[in-house]
Amino acid sequence: MITNFQIFRYFLYLGITGFGGPFAFIEYMRRDLVIKKKWMTLEEFKNYFGYAQIAPGPLAFQVAVYFAYFKKGFWAAVLTLIGLVIPSFSIVLIFSIFYKEFNDISYIVWGLYGIGPIIISIIFYSGFNLTRTVFTKDIFQYVLFFSAVAVSIFFKVHILILILSFAFIALTYYTLKEKFKSDKVNSISVLAITAILSAINYVPVVLNQFIDYVNNKLLDIALVFMKAGALTYGSGFVIIGVLRHDVVENFKWLTAKEFIDGIAFGQITPGPVVITSTFIGYMVSGIPGSVVATISVFLPTFIIVLILAQVIEKVKDNFYLKAAIKGANAAAIGAIITTAYFLSKDALIDYWTYGMFLSGIGILFYTKLKPYYLIILSATAGIAIKFFF
């Protein structure tokens, strides 16, 4: 019997040691919870990963909350949220205070020079493992995956449109394959999910109208980060991209350079990538701003997941929902792999970084070295290269 404390302890551990972004996080959960601890089956893991495509917000965070909620209920989900966020929030807050007060991060820049290529290698490696686990021997899902990568790279389609489109394609394909088996009751339930999502997505619009009448920086911060958390589908990197428009261009809270530095802090610390929110909030309004920003970016997703869980539990065996989820899975993995591809343009800039990237891939595939040790070594290598060469 799994206890709430065991769940909290595991996700606190993951919050402290989980480097590498959404793919790596999801792969850690698959390895630990399915293979080592056997707290969930592979089929449950696939379902939770698929459910995470339905709601907006950080992908890995949703998988964790679904797992905790379906295993032990509301309080387990709350403890999962706390365990995942508190470690990285604390570390990024310390970095933010140092950055703002002393404004001296040259050695961190050197460390990031080495970390960048390794982060890319971790994302690609984790993505490979996920495709092998989630797609199993289904050739059509691989076709959808490579198609999603191609569409994302060459046409830069919005991730929400990509997921919905590929979900529809998969639904059509598997329905035809099963010769149009009908399930009216469950089909209605699937429509109910869509209706709930549509209603939820109007919440930030109402809040936006309210903020128009209130001039308070903390409320502005809450609105910006709630919109990002409630309306953005895909990985934390996608949410970061959405935040840039408001933070740099609209409100001009941070310069482009400061924003990039914030992303760097989010990448070198464990936990979800969107923990960059802590840095932005602190830069805008100190510790209260960091708390408001962090809560605001995670809370909408948490609430939406718990609402959807009430419906999904009743339709999780629905043939049509499972078919659509297969397409959504393929599109999501393809889109995040594409994000890694675009990030690599900034991370792989010379022979040294290409060498570290290839070395990282080799180490991850052929050794059992944990990724966070690899990140520490790469940061050290980056500092050494910049110092001596």
N, C-alpha and C positions, 0 to 999 in steps of 0.2 A: 504494500500500500504506500503510495507516494504522499508525502505530507507537504503542506504549504511551505514549511521551513526548508525542506529539501529543494523545492522549486525555487524559492528565493535565493538560497545559497548557490544553486547552479547558475542562475542568471546574474547574480552578483559577480561570480567567478568569470562568467562570459563578458560582463561589462568591464572587468578589469583586464582581461587577457585577449579580448576579441578585436584583432586588428584586421584590416583588409577590405572593409566595406561590406555591402549587403550580400554579395555572393559568398564571401568568406564566412560571414555570420551564419548564413543558412546552411552552408556546408558543415560548420562546426556543430550546429544543432542536429543535422542528419547523422553525423558521425557519433556524437555523444548520446543523443536521446534514442536513436533507433538501434545503433550497433552496440554501443558499450553499455548503457544503462537499461536499454530495452523498455523505456518508459512509453514509447509509442511504436506502432507498426510502420512499416514503409508506406503502406496504403494511407494511413493517417497523415504521415508527413506530406505525401503528394497532395492530399486533400487540403491541408492547411496552407501549403504553398499556392495551391490553386485559388483558395478563398481569398488570399491576399491580393489577387489581381482585381478583385471586385471593388474593394474600397480604396480611396486615396490615402496617401501617406507612405512612410518608409516601409519597404517591403519586408525586410528581416524582422523589424519590430512587430509587424502584424502577425507573422508566422509564430513568433514567441507568445504573443497575447492569445492567439487562437489556441495554441497548445495548452497554456495554463488554464484558460477558461473552460475548455472542454474536459480537461482532466480533473480540476478541483474547484471551478467556479470563480465568482467575482473577485474574492480576496486574493486568490492565487494570481489572477490577472493583474491586480493592483501591485502585488509584491514583485511580479515580473517587471512591470514598468519601473518601479523604484530601483530594483537590482540592476537593470540594464543602463539606466540613465545616470544615477548618482555618481558612480566612479568617474566617468568621462566628464560629467558636469564639473566635478571638483577639480580635475586636472586642467581642463580648459580654462576654468575661472582663474586658477593660479597663473597660467600662461598669460591670460588677458591682463591681469593686474601688473605682471612684470612688463608686458609689452607696452602698456599705456604709461606706466610710471617711469620706466627706465629707457624704453625705446632703443634697445640694443640687442638685436637678434641675429647678428652675422653668423655665429656658429650654428644657429638653428637653420639658417638658409643653407649652409653647407651640408648639414645633416639631411635636409629635405632633398637636396641634390641627389643623395644616395638612396633615400627612401622612395622617391617617386617611381623609379623603374621597378622596384620590388613590389610596390602597391599594384602596379599594372600586372606584373607576373602573377600575383596572388589572385587578382580578379579573373584573369584568363584561366588559371589552373582550377579555381573553384567552379567557374562556369563549365569547364570540361567535365568535372565530376558531377555537377548537377544535371547536365544533359544526359549523361550515361545513366544516372539514377532515375530521373523523372521520366525520360522518354522510353527507357528500357529497350525493347526491340521494335517499337512502333516507327516504321520508316517515314510515315506521313508527318509525324511530329518533327523529325529531322528536316524534312522538306520545308515545313513552316518556319523552323528556326533559321535556316540559312536564308530563306526568303525575307524574314524579318530583318536580319542583319543587312542584307542588300538594300532593302527599302529604306532602312534607317540611315545608312551611309550616303546613298545617292540621292534620296529625295527628302531626307530630314523630316519625316512625318512625325507629328506629335505622338507621344507614346500612348495617350489615351485612345486616339483614333486607331493607332496600330493594334492595340490590344483588342478593342472592340471589333475591328475588321477581321482579325485572325480568329477571334472567338466565333464569329459568324461563319467564316470559311470552314472551321473545324466542325461546327454544329451541322452545317449542310453536308459535309463529307461523311461524317459518322452516321447521320440520319439516313442518308442514301444507302450507306453500307448495311445498315440494320433494317433496310426495307420499310422505312417509315413507320416504325413502332410508335404507338401513340400513348400518351400519358397526360391527359387533360388536367388532372388535379395538380400534378407537379409542375406542368407548364405554367399554370396560373401562379404558382408560388414563385417561379423564376421571374415572372412579370412583376410580382410584388417586390422583389429585391430591387429591380430597376426603379420602381416608383419610390421606394424608400430612399434610395441614393439620390434621386432627383430632388426630393424634398430637403434632404440634408444639405445638399450643395447650395441651397438658397440661404442658409444660415449666415454665412459670411457677408452676403449681399445686404441683409437686414442690419448686421452689425456695422457695415460700411456707412449706411445711411445714418445710423445713430452717432457714429464718430464725427460725422460732418458737423454735428451740433456741439461737440465737446472738444476743447483744445487741451489735450493732456498727452504728454509724450509717452507715458506708460500705456495708455489706451491705444495710441498709434502703434506702438510696438506689438501689443497683443493682437491687433487687427492684422498687421502685416504677416505675422507668423501663423496666425490661425488660418488665414487665406492660403498660405503656402502648404500648411499641413492638411487642410480640408479639401483642397481643389487639385492637388498635384498627384498624379499617378506615377508609379515607378520607383526608382531607387532614390537614395538620399542625394545623389548627384543631380538628379532632375530637380528636386526641391531647391537645392542650392542655386541652380540656374534661374529658377523663378524668383528667388529672393533677391538676386542681384538687381533686378529691374527697380524694385522699390527702395532697397537699401542704398544703392549707388546713384541711380538716375533720378528716381522720383523724389525721395526725401533728402537725398545727398547726406546721409548720416555718416557714411564712410567713403573714402576715396577708393578707386579701383585697386590700388596697391594694398591698402589696408584690408579690403575684402579678400584678396588673394591670400594674404597672410593668415586671415581667419580660416580659410579653407585648409591651409597647410596645418594649422593647429588641429583641425578636425580630423585630418588624415594621420597625423603622427600619434594621436591618442587612441586608446581603445574605445569601443562603443560605436554607436551609430554615427555616420558621417554628418548628419544634420545637427550634431552637437556643436557645429560651427555657430549655431544660433546663440549659444552661451556667450561666445566672443563678441558677436554683433551687439547683443543686448547690453553687455558690459560697456562697450565702447560708446554706446548711445546714452545710457542712463545708469551706469555703475552696477552694483550688485543687485538692486531691485530690477533693473532692466534685464540682467542676465537671467534672473529667476523667471520673470514674466515671459521672456522670449522662449526659454526652454520649455516651460509648461505649455505655452500656446502652440508650439509646433507639434507637440506630441499628443495633447489632449483631444483634439478633434478626431484623429485617427483612432485613439483608444475608445472613444465613445461610439464612433461609427462601427467599429469592429464588434463591440458588445451588442449593439442593436442588430447588426446583421447576423450575429451568432444565433439569435432567437429564431430567425427564419431559415438560415442555412442548415441548422440541426434537423429541420423537418424535411428538407429537400436534398440532403447530401447524397442520397442514393439515386437521385433523378438522373436518368440516362442523358437527357438534353443538357443539364447543368454540367455533368461530367465531360460531355463532348465539348462544350464551350470552354471549359476550364483547360482542356488539353491545348486548344488553340491559344488561349490567353497565356498559358505557361510558356509556350514556344516563343510568342511575341515578346514577353517580358524578359526572358533570358537573352533573346536576340538584341533587344534594345539596350540592355545593360552592358552586354559585350561590346556593343557599338560605342557606348559611353567610354568604356576602357580604351577603345581604339582612338577616339578623339582626344582623350586625356594623354595618351601616349605621345601625341605630337608635341606636348609641352614637357613631358618627362624624359623622352628619349631624344637628346639633343646633340650627343657626340659619341665617340667610340667608347668612352668609359661607361656611359649610361646604357648603351646597347649591350655592352659586355655584362653589366650587372643584371640587366633584364634577362638575358639568355642564361646566365648563371642561376638566377632565381628560379627560372622555369625548370632547369635541370635538377636543382636541389629539391624542389617541391615534388617533382615526379619520381625521383630516384632515391630520396632519403626520407627519414621520418622526422626531420627537423621541424619544430613548430614555427609557424609563420612569424610570431612575435619575436622569436630569437633571431630570425632572419632579418627582421626590420631593424633590430638593435645593431646587428653586424653591418647592415647596409648604411645606417646612419654614421657609424664609426668610419666606414670606408669612404663615404662622401666627404667627411671632415678631413680625413687624411689626404685624399686626392686634392682637395682645394688648398690644403695647407702646404703640401710638398710640390704640387705641380701647377 
